[in-house]
Amino acid sequence: MDGGMKEQGILLVRKAVEEDDAGNHARALPLYVHALDYLAAHLKYERNPRVRDAITAKLAGYIARAEEIRDALLPAAGDDATPPAAAAEEGKAKCGGEDESDRAKLRAGLHSAIVSEKPNVRWSDVSGLDGAKQALQEAVVLPVQFPQFFTGKRKPWKAFLLYGPPGTGKSYLAKAVATEADSTFFSISSSDLLSKWMGESEKLVTNLFQMARENAPSIIFIDEIDSLCGQRGEGNESEASRRVKTEFLVQMQGVGHNDDKVLVLAATNTPYALDQAVRRRFDKRIYIPLPDLKARQHMFKVHLGDTPHSLTKGDFESLARRTDGFSGSDIAVCVKDVLFEPVRKTQDAMFFFGTAEGDGDGGAWTPCGPTRPGAVQITMQELAAKGLAAQITPPPITRTDLDKVLARQKATVSEKDLEVYTRFTREFGEGG
C-alpha cells in the first residue's frame, strides 16, 4: 500500500477546501481534480475494506463539489480562454489519466527495449552455473516447446532473481536466455522506466507488462533491479519511487491477468538492497557465484578464441588454479590485456624474421631475437615506411605473456563481499 498517495491527496483536498471556502473557485477546481486523482490511485492498492469504503464515501462528495464548481465556472470563461473544466481535465491527464496518444508515446519508448536480434550466446557459452541454466530452461524453453508438460497444478516459474558478485555472468546468462528462448525479450534498465513527469513512471511499468502479455510468450529482463525497487521507507526515497515500486508489485502479482507465459528475470549485485515485498515476488532466487576451477579454465579458452597461442592443456589448468577468486569479468579483462602483449612485443622489436617469397619484400614479418637465423635488424616503423605494414604479424601468445599479466592483475571481489552473498543465500536463496 502506498501511503504517500493518500497523504498527498488529503493535503490537496485541504488546500482545495480552503480555496473553496475563500471563494477562489478557479483555484479550488484543479486542486480538487488532482486530489481525486491521488485518492483514486491509492484505492487501487488499498487492501483494508473499511479504509476503502471511507475514502470512496469522501470521494463522492469531492466529485460532486468539483462538478458544481465546474458548471458554475464554465459560462464565465471567455471564448479564447481554456474552460476551467477542460484545464482541470488536462491537469488530470498529466497527473494520472492516460489516453490513446499518451499510451502510444509510452509504448514507442518501450519498443526500443525489445531485443529483436538474438545476442548469439548459447547455453554452452555460459561456463558452469548448471543449476541456474537448468532452472531457466524449465521456465523458458520447456513451456514453449512442450506446453503439455504444464497442466493442472504444474505451472512454469514466473519470476527469477539472479544475484551475486559483479562480473559473474548474470547479464551474460540473460543473453543466453534471449538467444535460446523462442520468446519476445524485453531488456529493461531503471532509466527506461523512470520519468521526470509525475505519474508517467508507473504508467511505463503498466504498459511494459501489458506489452509483455500481448506479445507472450515473453521475458522481461531487468538489470540492476535494486536501483528500481530498493527498500521502501528509506529517508532519501521519493514519492515517485514509491509509486513505481507499488505498481511493479501489483503487475508482478498479476491480479486479473493471465501471466502464465510472462517471465520476469532480474539481476542484482546487492540483494539486501531489494525491497522485501519485491523479493518475495521472485519464486526462484538463484545465487550466481564466482566461477569454479573448471569454469575458469573454460573462460580462458573462450576469451582467447582463435587468437594464435602456444598454450597447452596444462597451461590452462595452471591458469585456472592461479585465478581462484577471480570473477568472469576479471578473467575477461586479464585475457584482453594478454591479447595486447604480442602487439607490444611487435612495437618494441628491433629484429624481424621475414617468411617471404622471392626477394623477401613480401610475405609475413614476425618479431624475433637477434640470434635467430635470417633475422633482420629493423623496426616496425621502418617496415611500415617500406610499405610492408600489412605483412607485419604479431607473434603467438605464450605462457610468459599470461604470467606477466597475472602478476599485475588482482581479483575485484573480496572475501567480505562474498560473506554477504553467502548469508543472503542461507536466508533467502538457493545455489546456482
N, C-alpha and C positions, 0 to 999 in steps of 0.2 A: 504494500500500500504506500502510495506516495503522499505523505502528509504535506509536502511543500505546495502542491497544487491546491489543496484545501485551504491552507493558510493564506496563500496569495489571493484566492477567490474571496475569502472573508474580508481581507484587507481592502480589496477593490469595492466590495459591497458597502463597507463602511464609508468609503470616500464618495461612492455614488449617492448614498442616503444623505450625507452631509450636503452635497451639491444640490440634491433634490429639495431638501428642506430649505435651503437658502434661495431657492427659486432659479438656480442656474441649470435649467433643464438640458440645455445643449451640451453642457459638460457632463451631466449625470448620465445621459444615454449611452455614450461609448464605454463609460465605466461599468454600467450595468451589463452591457454586452460582453465585455472582457471578463467580468466576474462570472457570468453564466458559463462562459467557455471553460474557465478553470474548474468550476464546480462540476460541470458535466463530465469533464475529463477525469476528475477524481472519482466520480461514481463508477467509472469503468473498472477501477481497481479496488473499490471498497468492498470488503467481504462481510462486514458486520451489518446484518439486515436492519437493525434499529437505527444505526447511523445513516444507512442508505435512505430509509423512509423519512428521516428528519431532514436530510439535505433535499430530497425530492419535494417535500412539502414547501420548504423555503424557496426552492427554485420556481415553483408555480407562481408564488406571489411576486417574485422579482421579474419573471417573464411578463406577467400581467401589467406591472407598473411600467416596464420598459416599452411595452406596446402602447400604453396610454400616452407616454411622453412622445413616442414616435408619431402617433396620429396627431398629436397637438402641434408638433413642430413642422410637420410636413407641409402644410399650406403656407407657412411663414417663409419658406426658402424661396429665394429669387429664381428666375428662370435659368440664370447662368450658374447658379450655385449647386453644389452636390447636395442632394437631400440628406438630412441627418441620418435617416434610416439607412440610406444607401452607404453613407460613410461608415455607419456602425457595422453594416454587413461586411463592408470591405475590411474594416479592422478585425472583425471576427474571422474572416477568411485568412488574414495574415497570421492570426494567433492560433487558430485551431482548425478551421474548416479546410476542405480540400476539394476543389472542383476538378474537372477533367483536364484542364490545361495545366494546373499545378501537378497533377499526377503524372502527366506526360513529361513535364520537365524533370521531376524527381527520377522517373524511370530512365530517362535519357542519360542521366548521370550514372545510374547504377549499371547500365548496359556495358559500360567500359570495364566493369568488374567481372564480366563473364569471360572465362578463358575459352576462346574459340578454337585455338590451335593447341594440340596436345604438347605438353612440355618434353615428351620423349624421354621420360625417366621410368624405367621398368622396375618391377619388384626386385629383380636380380641385381639392379644397380645399387640398391639400398643394402649396405653392409650390416649384418646382424639384425637385431630388432625383430626376431622371428615371431614373438608373441604379439607385437603391435601389428605386424603385417597380416598375421592370421586373423586377428580381430577385425581389422579393416576390410579384409577380403569377405568375411562373413557379413559385414554391414553394407558393402558397396557392390561387390561383384556377384555374390550368390543370389541376392534378391532380384537382380535384373535377369540373370541367366536362368535361374531356377526358382521362379516365383511359387511353384507348387510346394517348395520346402516350407514356406512361411504361411501356414494356415492355422486356424484355431488360435491357440494361445502362443504359438511360436511366432514372434514378431522380430523384424530386424532391429538392431541397435539404432537409436535415434540421435544420440549425441556423444561425441568423443572429445575428451580433453587430453591433449598431448603436452606433458610438462617435463622439464629437465633443464640442465645447464645450457647456456648459449652454445651454438655450434655443434649440437649433437645430431642434427638431421631432421628436426621436426618439420620444417618447411619443405625439406627435400622429400620427406615421406608423403607430404601433401601433394607434391608434384607427381609422385608415383601414383597416387590415388587418381589424380586428374588424368593421367595417361591411361591407366588400366580400366577406369570405370567408363561405362557407356552412359554417362550422365551429364547433365548441364552443371558446369563447375563455376561457382561464384567465388572469386578470391577477393576478400574484403580486408581493409585496414580501418583503423579508427577514423582516419581522415575522410574516408568515403561516407561515413555515417554522421559525422559531426558538422553542424552548420551554425553560422553566427546568427541565423534568424530563429526567433523563438518559435518553438513548436515544429520546426522543419526536421530536426534530427530524428524525433520519434516517428515522424511520417516516413522518413527514409528507411527506418527499421521495418515498419509495417509493410512498405512496398517491396522491400527486399524479400521478405518471407512470402508475400503474395506472388511475386515473380517466380520464386523457387517452387511454389506449389503449382503454378501454371505451367512450368517447364519441367515438372517431375518426370522421371527420377532426377533428382538434383542434389548437389552438395554445396553447402555454404561453408567456406573455409575462412576463419577469422584469425589472422596472425596477431600476436601480442594482444590477446583479448583483455588482459589486465588493464590496458590503457583505456578500454571502453567500458569495462564492467568491474572497476575497482570497488573496494569496500565502501558501503554506504554509511553515512553518518560522520565521515571524516570532516575536519574543520575546513579544509580547502575545497570541499565538494560544492559544486554549483547546483542550482535548481535544474538547469538543463541537463546536467549529467545524471541527476536522479531520475528525471523523466525518461531518458534514454534507457537506463537500466531497467526501469519498471516495464517499459514497452518491450524490451528484449525478453524479460521474464515471461510476460504474457504470451508473446509469439512463440517462445520455445515450449511453453506448456501446451500450445496448440488447441486450446479450448474452442470447440465448434469447427475445427478443421481436420481434414484427413492428412496427417503428416507422415504416413507410413513410408512414403517414397521421398522424404526430405531428410537428409542427414546434415547435422551441424558438426563441423570439425573445427576445433580451435586449438591454438598453441600458445604457450606462455613460458617465460623463464622465471616468473615469480608467482607460483601458485598460491602462496599465502596472501598475496595482494588481491586475489579474486574475491568478489563478494560471495558470501557463503550461500546465499539463495541461488545465485547463478551457478556456483559449483555443484549444488545438488541437482541441477537440471541435466548435468552430464552423467549419463548412466555408466559410461566407461571412462575412467581416469587412468591413463597409462603413462608410466614413467619411461622417458626416453633417456637412458643413462649414457655415460661415456662409452665409447666403443671398446670391446674386449680385444684380446690379442689377435684372434682370427680376423676380426673386422678391421683392425688397424692394418694388418698385412694386406688385406684386400684393397683398402683405401689407397695405399701407396701404389699398388698396381694400377688401379683405376685412374688416379690422378696423373700418373706418368703416361698412361695411354700408349700410343705408338711412337713416342719420342725415343730415339736411339739411346740405348744404355747397355752397360755391361754387367748389370746386377744379376746375381744368381738367386736361386730359391733360398739358400742360406742367408744371403744378404737381406732379403725381405723379412725373414723370420727375426733376424737380429734387429732390424729397424723397428719391428713391431714391439719387441721386448724393451727397447730403449725409449719408446714413446708412451710408456704406461702413464696414464693420467692426462694424455692429450685428447682433445675433442676432435671431431671430424673436421671442424673448421681449422683447428691448429695444424692438422696434418696437411690440409689443402694449402694453407699459407706456406708451410715448410716446403712442400713439393714445388710450389710456384717459385719460391726463392731458388730452389735447386735447378729449376729449368733455365735460370739465367746464368748459372755457373759456366757452362760451355761458352756462352756469349762473352762473359767477362774474360775467359781464357783467350778467346779469339782476339778481343780488343787489345790485350796486353802482350800477345805473342810477338816475338822477334824473328821467329823462324817458321816457315811453312813448307809443307811437303805437297808437291803437285802430282796428282794422278791424271796426267794429261796425255792427249794424243798428239803425235807429230812433234811440233817444236815446243810443246809444253805451255803454250799460251791458252789452252782450253781446258776442259775437264773440271776437276774439283781441287780446291786448295784447302788443306787442313792444317791447323797449327801443330807444331811438333817441337821436339828438343833439338839442340844444335848438333847432337851426335848421331842423329838418325841419317842413314844413307839417303842421299838425294835431297837433304834439307837445304832450303834456300833462305839466306838471311834477307828478310823483307818484312814489312809491317802490313797490317790490314789496310791502312790508308794508302800505302804505296801500291798495293794490288788494285785498290779501287781506282787510283789515278791512272792505271794502265787499262782501265775498262774491264777489270776482272771481278768486280764486286759480286756479280751474280754467281760466280763459281766458288766463292768462299763458303766453306761448310764447317760449322762448329763441331767439335769432337763429341763422341757419345758421353752420356752421363756416367760417372763412375761412383764407386762406393766412397771414395775420398771426398767427392763433391757433397754427398749427403752427410758425411761425418763433419765436414766443415760447417754446413748449415745448422745441423743439430746442436753443435757446440754453442751456438748463439740463440737457439730457439728455447722458449720457455712455455710451459702449459699455462693457459689463461684461466683455468678453473682450479680453485683451491680446495683443500680438504674441508675447510669450514663451510664453503659453498655446498659441497656435497652432503654435509650433515643435514642441511635444511631440506634437501630433496628426500633424503632417507627418512627423516621424521614425517614429512608430508605423505610419503608412500605408506608408511606404517599406519598413519591415521586415516587417510582418505583414498589412497590409490592402489595400484597394482603394478607389478613389474612389467617392463616392455619386452 
